[in-house]
Amino acid sequence: MTTITKEQMNTLVELQKIEIEKLKVQRVLDAVAKKLTHLEAGLIQMTADIGGQREQLAELKHRYREFEDQVREKEDLIRKIEEKRRAVKTNREYQSLLKEEEQLKTRRSQIEDEMLVLMSGIETTEKDLVERETEFAEKSRAIEADKVSVKENALDSEERFATLKSQWDEVARQTSPDLLKKFNQVKSRQNNGVAVAPVRHAVCYGCHMNIPPQMFNELQRCDSLKLCPFCYRILYWDKE
């Protein structure tokens, strides 16, 4: 059985009050961090989308340049065939060159049709990209303003948390090492970080279960450390 004085129990209660306040402030700070992460994620996604669209535009332009090269190649061949036709001696050779020239012209026409489709895609993509970049710039400014506002609003909480931590450290120094160790052990087992719970009318206000009558009687003497048999929190009698 761990002995404890009323003053030591009051110190543990004070520690718990500070701990609860710290947890409340920490939740505010966690929400701020989550919101900042969400804002950043929005910008990152937009940046990725714009980057993907720029790559798409670059690919369209690359293919267009390849078609331009093919058209020039076909036109060079057509000119050479026209020169050959003027110098041929037989009708058979003339007809062969004429057929080859028509095939080149047909292919050139097909490529030019594909270039028109590509050019339409390039113009559409460029227009959409300009709109996205404009939207990105506007959202970036709005998000940066939001981030500044969120951080400013968090300053009070950060200062409050620092103050509470200082208070906690001060009270912890007044607590015996064994009791402080026990407090931290119990706190680590609780989802909400509450290690010390009041007992009112023989009810543990940590889990709202009735504690045994004998334990309640002993608790009122405040001469030994008692743990709730249900939630295992450190108990103290709140006679008020």
ABEGO torsion letter per residue (X at the ends): XBBBBAAAAAAAAAAAAAAAAAAAAAAAAAAAAAAAAAAAAAAAAAAAAAAAAAAAAAAAAAAAAAAAAAAAAAAAAAAAAAAAAAABABAAAAAAAAAAAAAAAAAAAAAAAAAAAAAAAAAAAAAAAAAAAAAAAAAAAAAAAAAAAAAAAAAAAAAAAAAAAAAAAAAAAABBAAAAAAAAAAAAABAAGBABBBBBGGBBAAAGBBBBAAAAAAAAAGABBBBBAAAGBBBBBBAX
